[in-house]
Amino acid sequence: GADIGIWDWDLVTDKQIWSATFYELLGFVDANAPVLTFSEGVVHEDDRAGLTALYDQHFAGKARLDIEVRLQTA
């Protein structure tokens, strides 16, 4: 109901789903824009290494996944 961007990541298949609104928030004209991946295509390049390290710690059971990163726009 809030008309916000939705992102979903299936960790088993590694498939990511992005809502049309999320694409619009990032500056893309429509959802036919390039396939996005959260850790590679959307997160600001200066934040990617830290995000990757946090993913590794989280999936090893050593950290809670609580992230705040900058996103890049089209």
N, C-alpha and C positions, 0 to 999 in steps of 0.2 A: 503494500500500500504506500510506501514512502517514495516509490519511484527512484530507488537507488541502484547502483551497479551491483550485480551479483557475480561472484566468482566461486566455482566449485572445482575441487581437485580430488579425483578418485585415485588414491594412493596405490591401489592394486593394479589398475590399468595405466596409470600415469596420465589419464585423460583429464584435460581441464576444460571447463565450460565457462564462458563469459557471456553475460547478458548484453543485449543491444545497448542498454543504458550505460553499462560499464565502458563499452567502446566509445560511446558519445562523450562520456566524462573525460576520456583520454584524448579526445579531439578527432576521432575517426568519424567519417561521415555515416557509415553504416556497419553492420556486423559482418560484412564481407571483407573487412580489412584483414591484414595478415593474421595468421594464427598467433595468438599470444601465449607466452609462458610466463608465469609469475616471476620465477627466479632469473630468467634470462632476458625476456623482451620488455618487461614493464618496469621492473625495479631499476632505479637509477644506478648507473655503473659503479658509483662510489660506495653503494650500499650492498652490492651483490656478494662480496667476499664474507662480510659479516653475517648475511642471511644464510649463506651456504654453511658456515660454521655452526650457526644456531640450529639449522635443520639437522646437521650431523649429530649434535649434542642431544637434540630432542629425540630423534629416532633411536639413539643409543640409551634412552631413558635417563639422561643426565641433566636435562633442562626442560622447563615448561616452555611451550612455544607461544611467546607473547612478543609480537613483532611490531615495529613501527619503522617504515621505510618510505623514502621518497619515490614517487612514480614518475615515469617519463611520459610525456604526451607526444602525440603525432606531430 
